Amino acid sequence: MGAHSARHLRRVLRLYLKAWDLLFLADAAELALTELIANVVQHVPDRRGQTFIFRLPRGEGVRVEVADSSPAAPLAITGDPLDDGGRGLVLVDAVTDEWGVIKRWDGGGKTVWFECLTPPERGGSRFRTARPEPRP
């Protein structure tokens, strides 16, 4: 992945969201995807990753996964406000409904994922909603 990967993948994500009538999720999903791609470019030695985009059942939203070969788990940290970086996953946490990390069973990498859900007023499930409070 290179410096232009995020821009290209944001375009692809937007096309899927438009086709699925989920374009109202685009701003949050694109920002979160950009942060996950930036993590691969910055922290994965071979800068290679795979991106997967899934429509959740019944139009309940979108799930995006970015897999890479680094076993190092990403950290959501809040650093000094004047630091140049280090807040990517804090942003992901702020703009998505759920996110997480799945380590490969063989220790050879991980998948970082997020979901942006359709709110009930737009046809999403009232049982599957945004978490009520921030993660620890």
C-alpha angles and dihedrals in degrees: 000000000000141000092284096048095089093053092050093046092048088055091050091047091050091051091053093046091050092049090049094047089244098115090127087072093055101097095052095039094048093050092049092047091050091054094049092049091048089054091055092048092048104036111025111084096218092038089223125137143152124231123206125188120196132182109223117234119278093012092289092146143280135298120203124191128190114192125191140168098249116105091201111112115228117240129219101218134166107217134175110317089235094055115114095226147351099102100091097110091042086060091046089052091049098050103036133066096225137000138168150154127255115195118212113252092237094051091244099122146318145245121231112200141179138186129211109197132210108245116238092247088062095048101278123135117277087212095057105054139143115293112268097229138020121274117257 
